[in-house]
Amino acid sequence: MTPSPVASSTQSPRPNLAFRRLRGQRSPGEFAASVRRAAREIGERVSCDARYIGRVEAGEIRCPNYAYERVFLHMFPGRSLTDLGFAPRSAVRGRAARPAEPVPLARTEFEFPHHDEESDVRRRAFMTGGTATVALASLTPFGLASDGPAGHMSAHPAAARGGRAAPEAGVGAVEEAIRRIRLLDDRHGADGLYRRAAAPLRTAFALLDAGTAAPGTAERLQAGAGELAISVGWLAHDSGRFDDARSHYAEALATARVAGDPALEAHAFCNTAFLARDAGRPREAVRAAQAATRIAAQLASPRLLSLLALREAGGWAGLGDRTGCERALARAQALFARGASDGDPEWMSFYGEAELEGLEAQCYSALGDWGRAARHARRAAALQDPHFTRNIALYTAELADDLARAGHPDEAASAGMRVLHLLTEVQSSRIQSMLATTARVLLPHRRASGVSAFLEQHASAPRAY
């Protein structure tokens, strides 16, 4: 097979005909499902859907990230990336292969890698340069331009004008921005990302409102804009900006209904239920979760229905209804036991056994059953994939609080110290708020050596507010 030639940054992408031939008679959706199955066989986690396959075949993805590379080479043993129609990684990563300046919502050169020099640079920038640096390093390729030395970011004017090629060039970058935001949030938390992520969202809706996209592109752009609104809403949610989050989720819900997109609508209701629980509106959480469940019934994803049952359980727990909560938890466990399926949405990559345990811990914590909550939180932290650093910090913070309230101050302080260590990599106001509550609960035990050390380190730790 002949690899696709490496196009310059000023040329249109060349279709990957070799990859298209490998798909054969299968639809893009069927082929994407086979990619996800192959990933599970080797313990990888990729968010592959029909849109991703379309981008590969169109030549928009010249070289896949390392996770996809391992999956593709597993699927087609004996072949190299160039045999599969991709450009050599060295050619894509070279300076000459990239434009000199950030291009608004332009095609990205390659997928965001899991472990490479670029991701290490971003990690170091996050840990040493603060929130503005990580936002600049991670989101500039997606429709942002720097307005000055302070690092303030705004939508590039050319993208906002919605030029003739903008919808076609922009839709892939909108989808890539969603993946990039989710990946950074999984590793580092929401603080420092939210305000920068709002700029590509504005650009996405400007492109959508321009109405110049072809029908197929317009559908992708609507779905992408809605998912991006949910991603930005989640960043607001996790950083304690509940009113902003509610607005973004409502925007996603409206987009879903206009587009007639049940998957997007279920996702928007799912996040709305989670927000309502955290904002102290448990009855609204129950209603939103039940609405999402009715919509998701047509999507053939037991895992999605399981997550929605957990959202409902959280609402019942907030209402103090233990019977309703445990009924929903039992439903969530039974649905989860059916396993993953090809109908699972791309955004649900975070939902595994660890998240199931973590959400159960939160339910029992809301019911005041601290011992049971601690057992679930401990399992959640132990089961979590190391990639999801933010979630490990979250589950461990839940464990610390549950142990403190259950009367185990030394164990609580030890868990709290682990969270403080993780907060050198993670910025999440939600986790910091949980840890501050734990510190207050532990104050009466401050004479114990372990508790004293935790309280001192917590008092001196920097805040992300």
N, C-alpha and C positions, 0 to 999 in steps of 0.2 A: 504494500500500500504506500502511496505517496503522501507525505505530510502536507498540510495546507501551508502555502508560503506565508512568510511573516510580512504582514502589511505594515506600512508606516503609519504613524499617528494621524496622518492627514488623509489616508485612504479609507474607503468603506471596508468593513470586514468582509472577508471572503468566506463563503459557506464551507463548512466542514463536511465534505461529501463522504469521506472515509467513515466518519462516525454515523452519518445517515445510513450508509449501507449496512452497518452493523445492527442498526435498529430493525432492519428488514420490514416485515409486514405488521409489526406491532405498532400500536398508536403511541404517541409521546407519553400519555398517561400510563399505559401498560409498561412501557420501557422504564419509566421513572420508578414504578413499583418494583421492577426487577432490580434496579439499582439499590433501592432501600433494602430489599431482601438480601442482596449480596453484602451490603454494609453490615447488616446484623450478623451474617455468617462469620465475619472476621472481627467483630467487636467494634466496628466503627459506627459513627452516628453522623449521617448526612441528611440534609433537608432537600431532597430531590423531588421535583414535581415536573409536570409537563412544560411549564415555563422555562425551567432550567434546561431541559433537553432541547427546547426550541432555541435558546440562546447559544448552546453549544453548536447546534447544527447550523445556525446562522453565522457562526464565526465570531460572535461577540465575546465568547470566552476562549481566548487563544491558548491558555494553559490552565488546567484546573488546580485547585489547592491540593495540598498533600493528602488530605483525607480522601477526596474524590480520586486522586491518582491511585491510591492503594486499592480502592474499590474497583476502579476500571481495570487495573492490571489483574485483580483477582477474577473479574468476570471474563477477561480475555487473556488467559495465560499464554506466555510466549511472545506477546506483542509489547512493544514499547509505546510511550506516549505519542511519538511521531507516527507510528503505525496506526494509531487511532485518530490521526488527523490533526493533532495539536502541534503548536510550535514548541521548539526546545525552550525549557525554562530559562536558560541563560540568555536567549535572545529576547524573551519577554521582559526579564528583569533588568536588562541593560539600560543604560542612560539614554541611548539613542532610540529605544523603543517607546519612550514616554514623551508626552508633550512637555514643553518648557514650563508652562503655567497650568494651574488647575483649570479644567474646562467644565463649564456648568452642565451638570447632569449628562456628562458624556460617557461613552462606553469605557468601562474599566479594562485595564490590560490583563488582569488575571484575578482569580478568586482570592479572597483574603485567606492566607495560610494559617494553619494551626500553630506550627512551630517553625519559624525561620528568622532570619536576621531582622526583617522589617517588624515582625511582631515583638521581638525582643527590644527593639528600639522604642516601640510604642509603650511597652511595659515600663522601661526605664524612664521614659518621659513622664508617664503617669505618676511614678513614685517620686520623681525629683522635681517636676515642673508644675504640678498642681493642675487644677481643672481646666484652665484655658489651654494649656499645652496639650493635654490629651485630646481635647475637643478638636484642636487644630490638626493634630497628627492623624486623627482617625476619621474625621468627617469632611475635610477640605475637598477630596475628590468628588463629593456628591453634591454639587450645586452651591458650594460656599466659596466666597472670596474674602480675603482679609481686607478690612477697611483701614487698617492703621497699625502702628507699633504696639498698641495695647492688646492686639489679638481679637478685637471685636469682629464678629462674623456676620455676614448678611448674604441674602440670596443674590447671585450674580445677575446683573440687569439683563443680560442677553437671554438667560434662561427664563426670567420673569416675563419677558416680552413674548415668549412662545414662538420663536422663529419657525420657519417652514419645516426644518428637520428636527426641531426640538422634541415633539412628541415621540417620534420613532427612536431618536437617540436617547431620550430621557427615560422611557419606561423601564429599560433594563437597569439604568442607574438607580431609579427609585427602588426597584426590587433589591438591588445590591445594597442600597443604604439601609433597608430594613434588616438584611442579614448582618451587616456591619454593626448596627446599633444593638441588635440582640446579642451578638457575640461579645461586644464590649461590656454590655450590661451584665451578662452572665459572669464575666471575669471580675469586673470592677465596681458594679453597682451604678445607680442612676445619677448621683450627685456629680455635677460637672459636665454631664452629657446633655441634660435636658434643654438648656437654652440654645445650645449649638444645634441640637437635632431639630429645633423648630424651623430653622431656615430651609432645609430641604423639603419639609412638609409644606411650607408656603409655596415653594416652587412647584411641587407636585400638583397642588390644587390650582395654581396659575396655569399650568399646562392643560389640566383637565378643563378649566373654565374657558380656555381659548377655543375649544371645540374644533381644532384643526386636525385631530388624529383620525386615521382610518378606523373603521369599525372594530377590527380585531385589536388594534393598538389601544383604542379607547377603552375596551373592556379590561385589558391588562392594566391600563393606567388607573381606571376606577378602583380595581381590586388593590393595586399597589398603593394608591393614595389612602384608601381605607385602612389597610394594614399598617401603613406608616403612621396614620393618626393614632392607631391603637398603641404602636410602639412608643410614640412620643407621649401619649397619655400615660403609659406605664412608667416612663421615666419621671413624669410629674407625680404620679401616685407614690412611687417608691421614695421620692425625695420630699414627701409631705405636702405637696401642692395639690390638695384634693380638689379644689374648685377648677384648677386648670385641667386636671385629669378628667373630671366629669365632662368638661366642655369637649375635650378631644374624643372621648368615648362616644359622646352624643353625635359628634361630627362623623365618626366612623359608622355609627348606626344609621344615620341619615344617608350616607353614601351607599351602604349596603342595600337599603330599601329602594333607593332610586335605581340601583343597578340590578335589583332582583337577585342578590347574591346571598344565599342562605348560609354558606360557610362563613362569610365575613360577618353576617348578622349574628350568628351564634357566638363568634369570637367577641364581638363588641358587647353582647349581653353577658358573656362569661366574665369579662373584665369589669363590667359595671357592677356585677354581683360582688366581686371581690372588693371593689372600692367601697360599695355601700356597707359591707361588713366592717371594713377598717375605719370608715367615717362614722360609725355608730348608728347606722340605719339598718338593723338586721332584717326587718320585715321587707324592706326594699330588696335586700340581698336575696331573700327567699324568692320573691316574685321574679327578679331578673334571672335567677338561675333556672327557675321553672320555665320561663319564656325561652331561654336558650335551649333547654332540653326538648321542648316541643319542636323547635326549628331544627335541632341537630338530629332528630329521629330519622330524617331522610338522608343523612350523610354517611351511613354505614361505618361508623367509627365507635366501637364500644369504649375505647380509651377516652374519647371526647366526652361521651355520656358519663363515664366514671368521674372525670374531672368536674363536670357540671353537678353531679351528685354531691361532690365534696364542697362545691360552692354553696349548694343549698344547705348542707350540713352545717357549714359555718354560720349561716343565717339563723338556723334553728338554735345553735349553741348560743348565739348572741341574745336570743329571746329567752334563754334559760329552759328551753324545751328539750330535755334529754332524750325523751322517746322519739321525737321527730328527728333529732340529730343522729341518734344511733340507727334509726331506720334508713336514713340517707347514707350513712357510712357503710352499712351492710350492702346497700345497692352499689355504692362506689367500689367496694372490694370485689363483689361478684362480677361487675363489668370489667374491672381491671384484669381479673383472672382469665378473661377470654383472650388476652394477649393483644399484641399490635396487629394492625391490619393496613391494607393498602389505602384505605379511606381516611387514615389519620392525617389531620392537617399538618402542614409544614411547621407551623409555629409551636406545635406541641412537643418539640424535641426535648424540652426540659422535664416532661412529665414521665417519671419512672417510679420505681418502688420508693425511692428516697422522698420524692415529693408527696406521694401518697401518705407515707409515715409522717412527714412534716405537717401536712394539713390536718391529719388526725390529731397530732399533738396540739395544734392550735385550737381545735374543737374542744378537747378535754380541758385545756387551759381555760377557755372561756366558761366552761361549766364548773370550774373550780376543783377539778379532779387532778391535782398537781402531780401525784405519783404516777398515774397512768399517762399523763401528758409527758412527763420526763422520760418514761420508757420509750414512747414513740419518737420523741425528739432525739434521743440517743441513737436509736436505730437509723433515723433519717440522716444524721451527720455521718454515721459510719458507712452508709450505703451510697452516699452521693459521689458521683463522678468528680474527680479532682478538677476537671475543666470548669465546673460551676462553682467557682470560688465564692461568689456572692451568696449562693444558697447554703454552702457549708457554714459560712459566717452566720447566716440567718438561723439555721437549725441549731447551731451551737448557742446562739444568743437565747433562743427559745428554751433550750435545755438549762442554761444558767438560771433563767428566771423561774422555771418550774422547780428546779432543785432548791432555790432560795426559798420559795414559798412552801415547799414540802418539808422544810426544816433541815436541810443538808447544806449548811453555809460553806463548809470547806470545799465540797464538790462543786458548788455553785461558783465559788471564787475561782477554782481551777478552770472551769469552763469559760468563765468570763475572761480570764487571762488569754485563753486561746482565741477568743473573739478579738481582743485588743491586738493580738499579733496579726490576725487576718485583716484588720482594719488598716494595716499599712498598705494593703493592695486594693481594698474595697472601700468605696465611698457610698454610704447609704444612710440617709437620715433616719429611715425606719429602724435599721439595726442599731444605730447609735441611741435612738430613743428607747428601744427595748433594754439596752445595756444600762442606760441611765436609771431606768426603773428598777432594774436588778440591784444597782448600787444603793439605791434608797432602801430597798428591802433588807439589804445586808448591813446597813448602818448599825443596828443594835448589836451586831456580832463583830464589830470592828476591832475588838481586842484580840481576836484569833489571828495568828500570824499570817495565814494564807489570805484571809479576808482583808486584813490591813494592807498587804502588798497589792492586792487587786484594787482596793479603793484608792490607794496612792497613785498607782499607774493610771487608773481611769481618770482621776482628777487632772493629771498632767497631760493626758492624750489630746492631740489636736482635734478640733471639731470641724465638720464639713458644712456647718450651717452658713 
